[in-house]
Amino acid sequence: MFGLDSLSGNPQAAAFIGIVLIEALVLYVGYGALEQAFGEYVVGLLRDE
C-alpha cells in the first residue's frame, strides 16, 4: 500500500503508528468541519423544527 513491506521490526511499527495517527487527525478535522457545516441543520431535522 505505502511500500512499508520493505521495512522490518521497529521502523515498520513506527511507520504504521504514524499512519494511524495521521488518519485519525484527518478524520477528526474532517468530521469537525462537517459538524460545523451541517450540525445545526441535522439537529433541526431531528427535532422536527
N, C-alpha and C positions, 0 to 999 in steps of 0.2 A: 504494500500500500504506500508507505512512505520510504521504503528502502531500509527499514530498520532490521531486516533479516541479516544484514551483514554485521550488525553489532552483536555482542555477546555479553552475558553477565550483567555487571553493574551499569555499563553505559546503555544497554538496551532498557533496563528497568528505569533509569533516569529519563530516557527519551520518552517512554510510554507515560511516565508520570507527568512530564512536561506537556505532552499532547493532551492528556486528560484535563489538566489544569487550564490549558488554553481553550479547549472545547467548553469547559464549564463557564469560563469568563465570557465567551461569545454567547452562550445560551442565556446567561444572566443579563447581559446587556440587551440582547435581542428581545427577551421576554419583558424586560423592563420598558423598552421602547413601545412594544405592543400594548402593554398595560397603560402606559401614558396616553397612547393614541386612542385606544378603544375602550378603556376601563369604564368610564362613566356611561358610555353608550350601552355596554353589555349589562351593567348593573341596572340601568333604567329599563332595559328589556326584561330582565329577570323580575324586577319589582312591578312590572306592568305599568310603568309611568309614561 
